[in-house]
Amino acid sequence: MGFKQTDIRGIDVSAVKLINDDWALVTSSFGGKTNTMTVSWGGLGELWGRDMAFLFIRPQRYTRELLDESEWLSVSFFGGDYKKELMFCGRTSGRDVDKFAETGLSLTELDGVPCVEQAQVNLICKKIAVQDIDPKGFLDETIQKEYPADDYHRVYVAQIIKTYVKE
Ligand SMILES: Cc1cc2nc3c(=O)[nH]c(=O)nc-3n(C[C@H](O)[C@H](O)[C@H](O)COP(=O)(O)O)c2cc1C
């Protein structure tokens, strides 16, 4: 089965459900290495007049090493399916395992950007800004409990260049 291009507005599912409830995979590639990791924090919306995905990635993630080197990334949505596989991709590191080989998920490419064959929706995104979370900005002091290791997320602002849905 292939993918057909659509507009992000054609995805009429709440972004909260897509990301927070159903989870997503963020896939990135650099220097011949490709890796994917599960995210459930983040958002979809608009910034600077463009359609965007907002991703929050902690410093210790292997994916972040690749994201920091690469201009392109993909965000894959599964509509609540593949939770077992997504849990695996969120519990193991690509430093130690080949997540595709271990889960049976398959890597494919759309517009030369690696993404996931089994996804219902693949967003092809271009990283256009990054910003590290500064705890000085926390107005609610209870947020700090999310960072027992002071491992504040880096925010990736990724412009949605193309949206593909499974045919
Ligand atoms: C459901 C779920 C959601 C997650 N969401 C995020 C997230 O939004 N940001 C983040 O930095 N880590 C998140 N993680 C943790 C990473 O997916 C996990 O540390 C992963 O093993 C990193 O893989 P890597 O080292 O190959 O990059 C999540 C894990 C799970 C299971």
The ligand as a Tripos MOL2 file, in Angstrom:
@<TRIPOS>MOLECULE
LIG
   31    33     1     0     0
SMALL
NO_CHARGES

@<TRIPOS>ATOM
      1 C1          4.3560    6.7570   25.0780 C.3       1 LIG1
      2 C2          5.7010    7.3930   25.1000 C.ar      1 LIG1
      3 C3          5.8330    8.7460   24.8120 C.ar      1 LIG1
      4 C4          7.0910    9.3700   24.8360 C.ar      1 LIG1
      5 N1          7.1820   10.7050   24.5310 N.ar      1 LIG1
      6 C5          8.3990   11.3190   24.5430 C.ar      1 LIG1
      7 C6          8.5160   12.6970   24.1890 C.ar      1 LIG1
      8 O1          7.5490   13.3700   23.8080 O.2       1 LIG1
      9 N2          9.7620   13.2670   24.2620 N.ar      1 LIG1
     10 C7         10.8770   12.5660   24.6680 C.ar      1 LIG1
     11 O2         11.9800   13.1230   24.7210 O.2       1 LIG1
     12 N3         10.7800   11.2350   24.9850 N.ar      1 LIG1
     13 C8          9.5810   10.6030   24.9110 C.ar      1 LIG1
     14 N4          9.4740    9.2650   25.1910 N.ar      1 LIG1
     15 C9         10.6910    8.5030   25.5210 C.3       1 LIG1
     16 C10        11.4880    8.0840   24.2860 C.3       1 LIG1
     17 O3         10.6440    7.5830   23.2670 O.3       1 LIG1
     18 C11        12.4760    6.9790   24.7110 C.3       1 LIG1
     19 O4         13.4020    7.4950   25.6590 O.3       1 LIG1
     20 C12        13.2010    6.3150   23.5730 C.3       1 LIG1
     21 O5         13.7430    5.1240   24.0790 O.3       1 LIG1
     22 C13        14.2910    7.1720   22.9500 C.3       1 LIG1
     23 O6         14.8850    6.4240   21.9270 O.3       1 LIG1
     24 P1         16.2760    6.7900   21.2360 P.3       1 LIG1
     25 O7         17.3380    6.7980   22.3070 O.co2     1 LIG1
     26 O8         16.4700    5.7030   20.2330 O.co2     1 LIG1
     27 O9         16.1230    8.1390   20.6060 O.co2     1 LIG1
     28 C14         8.2390    8.6230   25.1650 C.ar      1 LIG1
     29 C15         8.1140    7.2570   25.4670 C.ar      1 LIG1
     30 C16         6.8560    6.6460   25.4240 C.ar      1 LIG1
     31 C17         6.7410    5.1690   25.7250 C.3       1 LIG1
@<TRIPOS>BOND
     1     1     2 1
     2     2     3 ar
     3     2    30 ar
     4     3     4 ar
     5     4     5 ar
     6     4    28 ar
     7     5     6 ar
     8     6     7 ar
     9     6    13 1
    10     7     8 2
    11     7     9 ar
    12     9    10 ar
    13    10    11 2
    14    10    12 ar
    15    12    13 ar
    16    13    14 ar
    17    14    15 1
    18    14    28 ar
    19    15    16 1
    20    16    17 1
    21    16    18 1
    22    18    19 1
    23    18    20 1
    24    20    21 1
    25    20    22 1
    26    22    23 1
    27    23    24 1
    28    24    25 2
    29    24    26 1
    30    24    27 1
    31    28    29 ar
    32    29    30 ar
    33    30    31 1
@<TRIPOS>SUBSTRUCTURE
     1 LIG1         1 GROUP 0 **** ****
